[in-house]
Structure formats: structure tokens, C-alpha cells
């Protein structure tokens, strides 16, 4: 039984990492504008259970969903933000660029790789895409996030937040789109979700 379970898990991992990815099938950027971020007139921090949520910026983004991942292992982060969305805008909402990349998510990271030449510089990819840890403001928002699919165009509104607990545990958001190392993901309290019809 253990051997069968191992083979099933190994097969699932091979499929996840090596299966051909679907192609994006449109022309030009579907979400040409940069995200909008503002630190003006922020509400005070709020507490739910043992989590204190501190807003760092108002945040609004329209982007293509490059990848979506559900985290279920039971870690603190998984219970607060079970979904990560890798989002692309500008050049990273252009099908020609997306199709040149192998995109994946694991370990709370968004990763991309490629073979051959790229249609844009790597710095443009980094500046126009980001991994977002999604904290749903309500159960209904969580259901809407769960329904999102790869290559959907989404419009999301809410706050970039930091989260803390009384024992000293903290989770901090990035506040810039130009970082690419540890701490570069957006921790996104989402209050509004819209799936935008594609042309």
C-alpha cells in the first residue's frame, strides 16, 4: 500500500512539474496598466482571532492570472491565505510573453523559466508580475477566489497588509513591484473581486 501511495504521489508531482502548459490565446496585453497603490487615509489595524491585520497601502490591480495555487498543509500561512495568485500586467499580460515561459508556484513562491530567447528582458518580467498571498475579507470573497482560473483577467481591490500574532509571529507584505527576492510577495487583503470579460 505504501509503495502504491508513493507511486501516486510521485506521478502527481511529475505531472505538476513537467506536464505541458496550456497556451494563452490572445494578442497584445490584456491588462496594460500598472497596479494602483496609495498609503493615504488608511484605516486602523483590526484584529480577528489572534491575527492583527495592519494595512500598509490601498491596492488595486487588473491583471492576467498566470498561475494559481492552493495551500492546504495546515501551516499558519495556509489557514490565513490558502490561495496564491501569480498575476501579470503590462508585458506580462501579453500572450506572446506568457507562452515563452514555464510558470509554476510552490513553497509560496512564483517561479518562471524559459528555453531559448525571450521576447522581453527579464527585468521587465520581474517588474510586471508578482506573487500575491490572498487573504479573503469574507467567505464570499474566498469562494470567488476559489473560482478563478488560469488566464482569467481579474480586477482586485483591497489593502496590502502586514499580519502579526501575540507570540511574535509576523508576515509582511512587499510594497514595491520591483523586488524579486525573499519578502517580495504581496500580502493582499482582498475586498472586491471581478473577473473581467476578455475581448
N, C-alpha and C positions, 0 to 999 in steps of 0.2 A: 504493500500500500504506500509506504514511504517513497519507494522508487517511482511509482506512478505519479504521486504528487510532485516529486522533484521534476519529472519529465514535463508535466503540465506547466509548472512554473517556468521552467527553462524555455519551453516553447512559447509561452506568452511573452517572456522577455525578448526573445529573438524576434517575434512578430512586431513588438513595440518599437524596437530599435532599428530593425532592418527592413520592415515592410515598405513597399513603395508608397510615397505620399501622394495624396490627391493633388491635382494641378488647379491653380487659380485660373479662371477663365473669363477675364475681362481685360479691357485696355485702359492704360493710364491709371493715375492714383484715384482711388475711391474716397480717400479721406485726406485731402491736401493740406488742411490747416493744422498748425501745432496745437497741443493742449493749452488750455487757458488756466492759469494759476494765479491766485491772489491771496495775500495774507491780511487783507483789510477786513475789519469788522467780523472777526472770528467769534463764535460762541465760546463760553467757558467749557472746561473739561467736564465730562459726565462719567458716571460710574454705573456699570451693570454687573451684578455679582461681585467678583473680586477683580474685575478688569476696569481700569480707568483709561478712558479714551481722551486724548488731548489733541484737538485739531491744530494742525500746523499751517494749512492753506486750504482755501476753497479750490476745488479742482473740477474741471470739465474736459472731457475728451471724446472726440469722434474718431474711431479707428477700426481697422480690419482686425478680426481675431485671427492671429497667426497660429495659435495653439491654445488649448485649454486642458488643464489637468486637475483632477480631484484627489485630494489628500485625505486619507481615511485611517491612518495608523494610530490615531488617538493621542498624538502629541498636543501640547497646549496650542501651538500654532494651527494644527489641523481643526481643532474644535472652534477656534475663533474665526479662521479664514479657510474653509475647506477647499475653495477654488482659487486657482491662479489662472489669470488670463495673460498671455503674451499678446500685446497689442502693437500694431504698426500703423503709422500715419506718414504723410508725405511720400517720399520714395519707397517706404516700406508698406505702402498700401497699393503699390503698382504690381500687377500680376507678374510682369517680366522679372522683377527683382525677387519676388517671393519664390517663384518657381526655380530660381537659380540656387536656392538654399535648401539645406536639410535642417528642419526646425524640430526641436524637441524640448520637453520640460521634465525635470526630475530633481529631487532634493531641494525644491523651492528655487530652482534656477531655470532660466530660459536660455537655451543654447542653439547656436546655428553653426553650420559648417557648409562647405561647398567643394565641388570639384571643378577644375578648370578656372576660367576667368569670371570675374564678377562684373555686372553692368554698372555698379556704383562702388565708390570707395567704402572700405569697412567703417570708417568714421561716420559716414552717412547712415549706415545701418544702425550703428550704436546710438546715434543722435535721434533716430526716428522710430525707435521701437523700445519697448520696456516690458518687464515682467511685473504684473500687478497682483498683489495678495488682496483678494476681495473680501471685505468684511461687510456683509449684508446688513442694512439698517433694520430690516423687518423680515419675517418669514416669507412674505410675498416677494420681496426683492431677491431672496435666496432662491426661490422657485424660478424666477425669471433668469437668474444667472445660470441655474442648472440647465435651462432650456437652450442656452446659447450654443451655437455650433461653429466649428472652424470655418473661416472665411465669411462669417456674418459681419456686417458693418454695424457697430454698436455706438450709441451715444450714452455716456455715463456721467452722472453728476454726483458730487458729494464733497468729501474732505480727504486730504492726506492727513494721516493721524500717526501719533505715537501711542503705544499701549504699555501700561505698567500694571504690576500686581504688588500687593503689600510685601511679599517675600523678596522683592528686589528684581524680579524678572521683568525685562523690558524688550520691546520690539519697536524699532524706529523706522520711519519712512525715509526714503530719498526725497529730496526737494528739487532735484535737477534732472534733466533728461540727458545729461552729458557724462554721467558716470557709468562705469562698467565693471566695477569690482564688488567686493563684499559690501552689503548695505546699499546697493544701487537699485533695489526694487522699490516700487511704490506700494505703500500700505494704505489701501484705498477704502474708506468708509463710503459705501455706495447707497445713495438715497433715491436715485432715479435711473431706470434702465429703459432704453428704447432700441429696438432692432430696426435699423434704417433700411427701407427698401432700396435695392440696387437698381441702377438704370438698365 
